[in-house]
Amino acid sequence: MRRPHLPVRLPLDPYVLALLGTVGLAALFPARGTAATAADAAATAAVALLFFLYGARLSAREALDGLRHWRLHLTVLACTFLLFPVLGLALRALAPGLLPPALQSGLLFLCLVPSTVQSSIAFTSIARGNVPAAICAGSFSSLAGIVLTPLLAAVLLGGRTGGFSLDSLLKITLQLLLPFLLGQALRRWVGGFLTRHKKTLGYVDRGSILLVVYAAFSAGMVAGIWQQVSPLRLGALMLLEAVLLTVMLLATWYGAARLGFGREDRIAIQFAGSKKSLAAGLPMASVLFGAQAGLAVLPLMLFHQMQLMVCAALARRRAQDPRPELPADHVAEVSRPSQQVAPRGR
């Protein structure tokens, strides 16, 4: 059997380039005064629209069908919302001498963000893993993250996100949870439209996130937070993130084996359990960090590109692994021509 043709180059996500361009635009032309107020209002509306679309796209029926593989999904959720935060706390303990407070918070925040859906599915497919499990695991993670990410941020980041006050709870409910639930409620009527215009709405998603990034980095430029960042500190941040990604890739692969999962399930667990969603994390950070979101989202943006490059190479390697051979007696049984049985009564 011929092996599928796989890309040679590592992916440089064009969307990351667009994000970096947006950061550059905010650095050169930050929104000030009335323009800043308008940008903040537009970003708030964009976040609500994003989570409405997330809710309208998620099929509750598919999610319920996926519960049959509950051990795999619990493993991915444990990696995303338990193991990742523990490692984030450990890295933050090492970071005070390496990173400014805003980057420390951003490094821990990326550990609280839900997993990706699209790239987890793509890499699981390339590596010949359990694609349906990756779809369900990513969907469950995104759904759980709407509640768990703000709660974990309130507990672990405390005052760095403004604390878990009544005002922050109301903001999270209005901007994240309520639009998501509204999308779920209206999915029956708008689901077909979203499916037919999936490509166009993808641009709406990405454009909304670019707007959120511009507003956040503009506020950071006006507040002067970028004076805290030097090339040396950026290098230290990337080193810590490389350690984080390496540990998670090893833990998901070998940990899944210890739990008794087969090869295809281990691939789904590795790619769904080691990733973080830029699309979900950026709007959440704008709600949780407010004016401090500029530096807080930088670790997530860097980690996103790093995980794409590393997991692309890893998926190609997994695709070249030999499949487990079937027992000889089973192969003989399958290859033996079936005997026709004469109909009864003749």
N, C-alpha and C positions, 0 to 999 in steps of 0.2 A: 504494500500500500504506500502511495506517495505521501510524504509528509506535507502538511499545508505550508504554503509560502508565508513566511513571517517577515516583518519589516526589519531592516538592518539597522536603521538609525534609531537612537534613543529619542523619545518624544520631547520636543520643546513646545509645551502647550501654548498655542497662539493666544489663548485667553489670559494666561499669565503675562504675556507680553502686553496685552491690552491693559491689564491691571497695573503693570509697571508704568505704562504710558500715562495712565490716569494719575498715578502717584506723582509723576513728573509734572503733569499739568497743574496739580494742586500745589506743588512746590513753587512753580513759576507764577501761577495766577490763582492764589488761594481766594476763596470766597470770604468777603468781609462785610460787616454791617448788614444792610438789607439783603444783599445777595446771600450772605451766610444764613440768614433766617429763612429765606426762600429755599436754599439748598437743604437745610435741615428738615423743613416741612415736606419737601419732595422725597427725601430719603425715608422719612417716616411712612409716607404713603407707599413707597416702593417696597419697604419691608412687609407691610400688611398685604400688598398684592402678591408678593412672593409666597407667603405662607398660605394665602388663599389658594394659589395655584398648586402648592404642594398637597393641600388637603383634597382638592378636586381631582388630582391625578391618582391618588392612592386608592386602589381598589380594596375595600374592606373584605370582600369575598376571597380575593387572592391571598390576602394576609391570613385569613382564617384557615384556608386550605394549607398554607405553609406551616401551620402550627403542628402538623403531624411530625415534623422533623424538629421537635422542640429542643432536644439536647444540643443540636448544632446551633440553633438560634440563641439559646441561653449562653453557650460558650462564646459566641461573637459579642453578645451584650456584655458579658463579664470582662472580655478583653477591652471593649470600648469604654465602659463606664466604671470599671474597677481597677484593672491592671494598668491601663493608661494613666489614670489619675495618681495611682501610687508611684509610678515611675516619674510623673511630673513633679510630685512633691519631693522625691529624692533628688531630681535635677535642680529644683529650686534651692535646695539646701546647699548645693555646690555653686549656685549662680551669684550670690551677693557680691563676690569680688570680681565677677566677670561681666555681669549685665546690669544695666540700670533698672530701677523698680518697674518701669512700664514694660520692658521686655521680659522681666521675670514673670510678671502677671500674664503677658501674652503667651509665654512658653507653657505655663500651667493651663491657661485657657484652651490652648489647642488640644490638650489632653482630655478636655471635657466635651469636645465637640463630637457629634455623631459621625458614624462611618459614611463613606460615599456609597452611591448606588451605581452610577454609570461606569466608573472606572473599575469597580469591584467586579461587575458583570463582565466587562470587556476582558480583563486580565484572567478571570476564571475561565472564560471561554477559550482564550488563546492557550492556556495551560491544560486544557481538556479536563476541567474540574466539573463540579456539580453546579451548573449555571442556575437552575431553578432555586436551589438553596441560597445562592449568592443574591438573587433577586429579592427573596423574602427576607434574608438577613439584613440587607441594606435598607429595605423598607421598614422593618421593625426598628432598626437603629434610628432612622430618621424620625419615626413616630415617637419613640421613647425620648429622643434628644430634646424635643420641644418642652418636655417637663423636666427631665433629668439635668440637662445642661445648665439652665438657670438656677436650679436648686443646688447643684454641686458648686457652681460659681459663687453662690451666696455663702455656702459653708466654707469653701476652701480659699476663696479670694477675699471674702469679708468686705472691709471698707474700700478695697481697691475697685470694687464695682458699685460703690455707693451703699453697700449693705443690703439686707433683705427687708427693706421698709415697705410700708403700705403703698407708697408711691411707686416703688420699683415693681411690686407685685401687680399693681394696676397696669403699669406700662407693659409688662410681659403679657398679661392677659389680653389687653387690647390690641397689641401689635403682633403677637405671635399666636397665642392659643385661640382667640376668638376668630380670626380670619381662617385658621386651619379648620376649625369645626364648621364654619360656614361653608367652606369649600367642600367638606365631606357631605354636608347636608344637601348641597346643590349639585353634587356630582351626577346624580341621575339625569339632570336636565342639561348640564354643561359639559359632561364627560365626552360626548360625541364631538362637540365643537372643539374641545381641547385636542382630541385625537386627530381631527382633520387638519388643524392648524398647529401641529406640534412644532414644526420647524420655525414658524414665525414667532410663536410664544417662547421658543428657546432664546431668540434674540431679546425678547422682553425680559426674560429672566436675567440674562447676562447684562443687559443695559441697566436694569434696576440695581444690580450689585455694583456696577461701575459707578453709578450715582452715589450709592452708599459709601463707597471707598473715597470718592472725591470729597464728599462732605466731611468724612472722618479725618482725612489727611489735611484738608484745608483748616479745620479746627486745630489740628496739631501744629501746623505751620504758624498760625496766628499766635498760639500759646508758646511757641518756641521749643517744643519738646524734642525736635530733631537735633538740637544742639547736644543732646545727651548721647547721640549715637556716633561712634567712630568706626572706621574699617576694622580695627582690632576687635571691637565688641561684636560687630556683625560676624566676623570669623569665628568668635567664640560661640555665638548663637548657632551657627551652622554646624559646628562640631558637636554641640550638645544634641542637636536635632538628629544628626547622623547616628549618634549613640542610641538615641531613643528609637529610631526606626529599625536599627539593627537588632536591638533587644526584642522588639515586638515581632519582627519577622521570625526570629528564632523561637520565641515563646509560642507563637501561634502554630508553627509547623510541628515542633517536637512535643508541645503540650497536647495538641490534638491527637498525636500518635499515642501518647500515654493514656488518653481518654478512650482509646479504642476506635477512633474514626478511620475509615478507609481513605485511600489516596484522593479520590475525587472530593470527598468531604473536607479533607485536610487542606486542599487547595482553596476551596471556598472560604474556609475559616481563616486561612492565612491572608487572603486578599481582602476579605471583608473586615477582619478583625485588626488589621494593622494600619488602616487608612483613616484619614480625617477629611470631612467634607468642607471644602472652601465655600460652596454655595450656601450651606446652612450656617457655617461659622461666622461669615462676614456680617450678615444682617443681625445675627444674635449679638455680636460684639458691639454693634452700633447701639443696640438697646441697652445692653448691660454696662458698657463703659462710657457711653456718652462722648464728651469732649476728649477723653483719653483713649478713644478707640484707634487713633492713628497708629501709634506704636504697638498697641495690643494685638492688632491683626497682622503685623509684619511676620512674626514667627509662623503663623498659620499659612501665609502666602508662600514663604520659603519652603515649609514642610510639604506643601501641596506639590510643588515642582519636583522636590527631591523624591517623594514617594512615586511619582509618575515615572521618573527615569529609572529608579531602582527596580520597581515592580515590572516595568516593561522588559528589562533584561531577565529578571527572575521568571516571568511567565514564559518567555521563549525557552529558557532552560528546562522548565517543567514540561513543556510540550515535547521536548526531545527525550524525556525519560521513557524507557521501555515500559509498556503496559504489563501488569502482572500476567504471567502465563496461566492458562487454565490447566487443571489436572489432565493427565494423558487419557484417562478413562472417559472424562467428560468430552474431550476433543473427539475421541473415537465415536462416542455416542452421537455427537452432533453431526459428524461427517458421514455416519452410516446412513445409506438411503432408507427411507421409511418404507415399510411393507404395507401393501394395500390389503385391507381386510374385506373379504367378500361380503356383500350385504346378506343379512339374514333372510331365510325363506327361499333362497335359490339353491 
